[in-house]
């Protein structure tokens, strides 16, 4: 829910109670290079989260005080996930000193930068060709065979794979007109075509509703593309939280997930919906809390482990307990990427990682035209294989919630 203009409040900080205790800033020691200047994610205590008038007075006071100096924007947005209610604010250091004294708040976090979990492949296949399911992408072949050393090039899947399952792709957007997302309205006929991709929401200020980076289109193609996708009849929804450079903020990620939860709830598909995060940033409690809230509502959340070759527990949203966190394996034999059928050297690891999937030199949809395809590598490419698999199980086996994670 975006914030409408606030009326001035003369009483300022006196609009909410003050105590001597200080609200913790959870990531106060985060590297300055990763911080979005003067922007914070603020969470209410559970005891006051449903007291609408109290929250409104507090938010108006904060907004008015933050804007008083003329350089800060004040309260930017409000989020209201189950168990996680609060707001995003741009505020000066001096006014932050007042904010940390509020007894309404559980914690504050500095907003930090998040990026795609993709890297530039160190090796590209010599041939650039469109693959059929009799010459399927390696990542799909591996889903169909128990042995990692299979010589088969076939991907076996149910004809209704992922049918009507909504998958929210929180990323750089999706080229919704790409041929990978077209599907005959009747699978037994040719001609009439519909798209299985739609635009959902955009949380990058002043950016167009298009995929400027191409990362999100590639990810969506792995999830649901007709050639490169796992769940070939699923529907992908673009939720833009990354800009033309593949960067965004954790507050934007939080806004995107808040929107996805509300959209799924409004459409009555909460327990059938999947969220894919092919992005990673430093550990952020509010984002992890938001993921947990979505999971507890019945959504399936899949997240990339990250590409720093470190413990995934230090990164969000992959460190969220309820997420299905995916590391990358190298099934291509590409030199310098860990060797064939081993963890890719760039992939994060550790107790937070639930599963590994193909993540080196993965071919999927590209952003330059409706038929463009390209190779990309990263845990960004591994995660959508699992998001597509989750949608497949939801559609084929009627699974939902924790049962999906257990099945995966």
C-alpha positions in Angstrom: 0.0 0.0 0.0 1.6 3.2 -1.1 1.4 6.1 1.2 -0.8 9.1 0.4 0.2 12.6 1.5 0.2 13.2 5.2 -1.4 16.2 7.0 1.1 18.3 9.0 1.2 17.3 12.7 2.1 20.0 15.1 2.9 17.8 18.0 5.7 16.1 16.1 7.4 13.3 18.1 4.9 13.8 20.9 2.4 11.9 18.8 3.7 8.7 20.1 5.1 7.6 23.5 8.7 7.8 24.4 10.8 5.7 26.8 14.4 5.6 27.7 15.0 2.2 26.0 16.6 2.3 22.6 15.2 0.5 19.6 18.0 -1.6 18.1 19.4 -1.0 14.6 20.1 -4.6 13.7 22.6 -4.1 11.0 24.4 -1.0 12.4 27.8 -2.5 11.5 27.0 -3.2 7.8 29.6 -1.9 5.3 28.8 1.7 4.3 29.3 0.7 0.6 26.1 -1.5 0.9 23.9 1.1 2.6 21.2 3.1 0.9 21.8 6.5 2.5 19.4 7.7 5.1 16.8 5.0 4.3 15.5 2.6 7.0 13.1 -0.3 7.3 11.1 0.0 10.6 9.1 -2.8 12.2 6.4 -2.3 14.8 6.2 -4.5 17.9 3.6 -7.3 17.5 1.6 -5.8 20.4 0.9 -2.6 18.5 0.9 -3.9 15.0 -2.9 -3.9 14.7 -3.6 -0.6 16.4 -4.4 1.4 13.3 -4.9 4.9 14.9 -1.7 4.6 16.9 0.3 3.6 13.9 -1.2 6.4 11.8 -0.4 9.1 14.4 3.2 7.7 14.7 3.7 7.6 10.9 2.4 11.1 10.4 4.7 12.4 13.1 7.7 10.7 11.7 6.8 11.9 8.2 6.4 15.5 9.3 9.6 15.5 11.3 11.7 13.9 8.6 10.6 16.4 6.0 11.0 19.4 8.2 14.5 20.0 7.0 13.5 20.0 3.4 16.0 17.4 2.2 14.4 14.1 3.3 11.3 12.4 1.8 9.9 11.0 5.1 7.8 7.8 5.1 8.0 6.2 1.7 5.8 3.2 2.0 3.9 1.0 4.5 4.0 -2.8 4.6 1.5 -5.0 6.4 2.4 -8.7 6.1 1.0 -11.0 8.8 3.5 -10.8 11.7 5.4 -8.0 10.0 4.0 -4.5 10.0 6.0 -1.4 9.6 7.2 1.2 7.1 10.1 2.5 5.0 11.4 5.9 5.8 14.0 8.4 4.5 15.2 10.3 7.6 18.2 12.4 8.7 20.6 11.1 11.4 19.3 13.7 13.9 15.7 12.6 13.5 16.8 9.0 13.6 17.9 9.7 17.1 14.3 10.5 18.1 13.0 7.5 16.2 15.0 4.9 18.2 13.3 6.1 21.4 9.8 5.0 20.3 8.3 2.2 22.4 6.1 1.2 19.4 9.0 -0.3 17.5 10.7 -3.7 17.7 13.7 -2.9 15.4 15.1 -0.7 12.7 17.4 -1.8 9.8 19.4 0.3 7.5 18.2 -0.3 3.9 20.9 -2.1 1.9 21.6 -2.9 -1.7 20.7 -6.2 -3.3 21.8 -7.5 -6.7 21.1 -10.3 -9.1 22.7 -13.6 -8.2 24.0 -14.0 -11.7 27.6 -13.9 -13.0 29.2 -13.7 -16.5 29.8 -17.2 -17.7 33.5 -18.1 -17.9 32.8 -20.4 -20.8 30.1 -20.3 -23.5 29.0 -23.2 -25.6 30.4 -23.0 -29.1 27.0 -23.6 -30.7 24.1 -21.3 -30.1 20.9 -23.2 -30.9 17.3 -23.5 -29.8 16.8 -26.7 -27.9 13.8 -29.0 -28.2 12.9 -31.4 -25.4 14.7 -34.1 -27.3 17.9 -32.0 -27.0 16.9 -30.3 -23.8 18.9 -27.9 -21.6 21.2 -29.7 -19.2 19.3 -28.3 -16.2 16.0 -29.9 -17.4 17.7 -33.2 -18.3 19.0 -33.5 -14.7 15.5 -33.1 -13.3 14.4 -36.1 -15.2 17.2 -38.5 -14.3 18.5 -39.8 -11.0 22.1 -40.1 -12.2 24.1 -36.9 -12.6 26.1 -38.8 -15.2 23.3 -39.6 -17.5 24.0 -39.4 -21.2 20.4 -38.7 -22.1 19.4 -35.4 -23.6 15.7 -35.7 -22.9 13.5 -33.9 -20.4 10.4 -35.9 -19.4 7.5 -34.0 -17.9 3.8 -34.1 -17.6 1.8 -32.5 -20.3 0.2 -30.1 -17.8 3.4 -29.2 -16.1 2.7 -26.3 -13.7 -0.7 -25.5 -15.4 -2.3 -22.3 -13.9 0.3 -22.0 -11.1 1.2 -18.4 -10.5 4.9 -17.7 -9.9 5.9 -14.2 -8.8 9.3 -13.3 -10.2 10.9 -10.6 -8.0 13.6 -9.4 -10.3 14.3 -6.9 -13.0 11.0 -7.5 -14.8 10.0 -9.8 -17.6 9.7 -9.3 -21.4 6.1 -10.6 -21.3 5.8 -10.7 -25.1 8.7 -13.2 -25.5 7.8 -16.3 -27.5 8.9 -18.5 -24.6 5.7 -17.4 -22.7 3.3 -18.0 -25.6 0.9 -21.0 -25.4 -1.9 -22.2 -27.6 -5.2 -21.6 -25.9 -6.0 -25.2 -26.8 -3.0 -27.5 -26.5 -4.4 -29.8 -29.3 -4.7 -27.0 -31.8 -2.4 -24.4 -33.4 -3.0 -20.8 -34.0 -4.7 -19.0 -31.1 -2.0 -18.0 -28.7 -2.1 -16.5 -25.2 0.7 -15.3 -23.0 1.5 -16.9 -19.7 3.5 -13.8 -18.5 2.0 -10.6 -17.1 3.3 -7.5 -15.5 2.5 -7.2 -11.8 4.2 -4.2 -10.1 7.2 -2.0 -10.3 9.1 -0.8 -7.2 12.0 0.9 -9.0 11.2 4.7 -9.0 10.9 6.4 -12.4 11.6 3.2 -14.3 9.4 1.8 -17.1 7.4 -1.4 -16.9 9.9 -3.3 -18.9 12.9 -5.6 -18.2 15.8 -3.2 -18.7 18.5 -5.6 -17.5 17.3 -8.9 -19.0 18.0 -11.0 -15.9 14.3 -11.4 -14.9 13.3 -12.5 -18.4 16.1 -15.2 -18.3 15.0 -16.4 -14.9 11.3 -16.5 -15.9 12.3 -18.5 -19.0 13.9 -21.2 -16.8 10.8 -21.3 -14.6 8.1 -21.5 -17.3 9.5 -21.1 -20.9 8.1 -23.4 -23.5 11.6 -24.6 -24.5 13.8 -23.8 -21.5 11.3 -24.0 -18.7 10.6 -26.6 -16.1 6.9 -25.8 -15.6 5.9 -25.1 -19.2 2.3 -24.2 -18.4 2.8 -22.0 -15.3 2.1 -18.3 -15.3 4.9 -15.9 -14.4 4.2 -12.4 -12.9 6.8 -9.7 -13.1 7.5 -7.8 -9.9 10.3 -5.3 -10.6 12.7 -4.8 -7.7 15.9 -4.5 -9.7 17.0 -1.8 -12.0 18.7 -1.7 -15.4 22.0 -2.6 -13.7 20.6 -5.5 -11.8 20.7 -3.7 -8.5 18.0 -2.7 -6.0 17.3 -2.2 -2.3 16.1 -4.5 0.4 13.3 -2.1 1.1 12.2 -2.6 -2.6 12.4 -6.4 -2.1 10.2 -6.1 1.0 7.7 -3.9 -1.0 7.7 -6.4 -3.8 7.0 -9.4 -1.5 4.3 -7.5 0.3 2.6 -6.8 -3.1 2.9 -10.4 -4.2 1.3 -11.7 -1.0 -1.6 -9.3 -1.3 -2.1 -10.1 -5.0 -2.1 -13.9 -4.3 -4.5 -13.4 -1.4 -6.9 -11.2 -3.5 -6.9 -13.8 -6.3 -7.5 -16.7 -3.9 -4.3 -18.5 -5.0 -2.1 -18.0 -1.8 -1.5 -21.7 -1.1 -0.7 -22.5 -4.8 1.5 -19.5 -5.4 5.3 -19.6 -5.7 7.8 -16.7 -5.3 11.2 -16.7 -6.9 14.1 -14.6 -5.6 17.1 -14.8 -7.9 18.9 -12.1 -5.9 20.9 -11.7 -2.8 22.1 -9.1 -0.4 23.5 -8.9 3.1 21.5 -10.5 5.9 18.4 -8.5 6.5 16.1 -9.5 9.4 13.0 -7.7 8.0 13.3 -9.4 4.6 13.7 -12.8 6.3 10.7 -12.0 8.6 8.7 -11.1 5.5 9.6 -14.4 3.8 8.6 -16.3 6.9 5.3 -14.5 7.0 4.6 -15.4 3.3 5.5 -19.0 4.0 3.2 -19.2 7.0 0.4 -18.0 4.8 1.0 -21.0 2.5 3.2 -19.5 -0.3 6.2 -21.4 -1.5 9.3 -19.2 -1.6 12.5 -20.1 -3.5 15.7 -18.1 -3.1 19.1 -18.1 -4.7 21.9 -18.9 -2.2 24.2 -16.1 -3.6 27.4 -16.0 -5.6 30.2 -15.1 -3.2 31.4 -18.6 -2.4 30.6 -18.1 1.3 28.2 -19.3 3.9 24.7 -18.5 2.6 23.6 -17.8 6.2 25.0 -14.3 5.9 22.8 -13.4 3.0 19.1 -12.6 2.5 16.5 -13.7 1.5 18.3 -17.1 1.1 19.0 -17.4 4.9 15.3 -17.2 5.7 14.3 -20.5 7.4 11.1 -21.0 5.4 12.6 -20.4 2.0 13.8 -23.2 -0.3 17.4 -22.0 -0.8 19.2 -23.1 -3.9 22.9 -23.4 -4.6 24.5 -23.9 -8.0 26.1 -27.0 -9.4 28.2 -27.2 -12.5 26.9 -29.9 -14.9 28.8 -28.7 -17.9 32.4 -29.5 -17.0 33.2 -25.8 -17.5 36.8 -25.2 -16.3 37.2 -22.9 -13.3 33.7 -23.5 -12.1 34.3 -26.4 -9.7 34.4 -29.3 -12.2 31.5 -31.3 -13.6 28.7 -32.3 -11.2 30.3 -30.4 -8.3 29.3 -27.2 -6.5 30.1 -24.3 -8.7 33.0 -22.4 -7.1 31.0 -19.2 -7.0 28.0 -20.7 -5.2 27.3 -20.0 -1.6 27.0 -23.1 0.7 26.2 -24.0 4.3 23.3 -25.1 6.4 20.9 -22.5 4.8 21.2 -24.2 1.4 18.5 -26.8 0.9 19.3 -28.1 -2.6 21.5 -27.5 -5.6 20.5 -27.1 -9.2 22.2 -26.4 -12.6 23.7 -22.9 -12.5 26.5 -22.8 -15.1 26.1 -21.6 -18.7 22.3 -22.0 -18.6 20.4 -21.1 -21.8 17.1 -19.2 -21.6 15.1 -16.3 -22.8 16.8 -13.0 -23.5 15.5 -9.4 -23.5 16.6 -8.1 -26.9 13.7 -9.5 -28.9 10.8 -11.9 -28.6 13.0 -14.7 -29.8 16.3 -13.7 -28.2 18.1 -16.4 -26.0 21.3 -16.2 -24.1 23.5 -18.0 -21.6 23.9 -16.9 -18.0 25.4 -18.4 -14.9 24.8 -18.1 -11.1 22.6 -19.2 -8.3 20.1 -16.9 -10.0 19.8 -19.6 -12.7 19.7 -22.5 -10.2 16.8 -21.1 -8.1 14.3 -20.9 -11.0 14.9 -24.6 -11.8 13.6 -25.3 -8.3 10.8 -22.7 -8.5 9.6 -24.4 -11.6 9.8 -27.8 -10.0 7.8 -26.5 -7.0 5.1 -25.3 -9.4 5.2 -28.7 -11.1 4.6 -30.5 -7.8 1.8 -28.1 -6.8 0.0 -28.7 -10.1 0.6 -32.4 -10.5 0.4 -33.6 -6.9 -1.8 -31.1 -5.2 0.9 -30.2 -2.7 1.1 -26.9 -0.8 3.0 -25.1 1.9 5.7 -27.1 3.8 4.8 -30.2 1.8 6.3 -28.6 -1.3 9.6 -28.0 0.4 9.7 -31.5 1.7 8.9 -32.9 -1.7 11.6 -30.9 -3.4 
